[in-house]
């Protein structure tokens, strides 16, 4: 048996003013063997594909893969370039020796200009080339906005169950297993989708405890109770993608249509009955720092509203400004993105000081630049480290050139690339031992908890203004169905 894998991962935030162009996509694309090499031994999706294929004796080949850091819809020509190349690569692989199935590593909330349901467009092009009989399995992010068209065009959809996404590897293995059962065992799977009129902000989606954890466990109990049922995923959706089919949904994969329909409805019913339990307290920068003062240390404050993992610029200044004004002892911010300040610090050199305008340079949501006088340059780093978070553990993270500025009591890590903080890496690369700090601030909505949850004594979610803030009423949507809970709908039915 032979499988070809690959895909495009992008979570679209329609309120971002950054978008991926053709140049960017060409530059970050990994192709074939490089893609496989980079993921071997890593607990990521492709790592799951690799290990399951090896165990089942399946030959795995890779087409291209591109992971675009979340931002605005991908530019049309960039998406079309990737799509056409991707389909052609798969086709050439098929001509070289026939493939038996396609495994897609894809997100579910990707949009490109002119393609609001990007995943379905990609599937359509694959179907045009390979016909309706080629088994296609997809691993989707828990934040996918799942559409009926995606189910029509694929055979197996499995989403991650965890947020932090610590189970991408497991979801990928299951997709390969099910494709193997289709090809070698001659099985056929039925899928069911129940879409709910509900927008769930990522700030309320953690599955380590609380309502999202309960729904995840309920879905797992349904799978355990019915041998015909192979997977149920509770998708949280991504409400910053301004798309009329965005929202919470449940998918089920089963050996019978009845089992799939029954499970997706049962889990959707349960999730809907718990929807009022999801919202948990979030705090302004001022409130978060007040709370931190009297909380058990170390405290981690996560500025979830400027989480680059959800398409924000990563240069938001609301929380950092407040920390500097309070001159908080034993505090560190890790990290804010500002390539201009990094270049300035590198030019000045370690041991010197600079005056600079830090952050707040991308848009009007995330605060004004902070004027710094005499910021001391403590460290200059290449910003490369190995990720310790169970989500993608062992993978290389690249912050780009990174500097540590000391401003009074506050240690400020300034990086070049747009990414969220998953573990202590952004502190480590500049020589900060997090255990020396009382207050650590970072940009992430939930993923950081995969590592920090067992280390921080207190976690305080900071919801300063930003394009991933918890309050969805601040956005001017053009396409999103705003009749959904909690924006307008008050109906008890769905
Ligand atoms: Zn996600």
Boltz pocket constraint, residues with backbone or C-beta under 6 A from the ligand:
constraints:
  - pocket:
      binder: B
      contacts: [[A, 141], [A, 142], [A, 143], [A, 165]]
      max_distance: 6.0
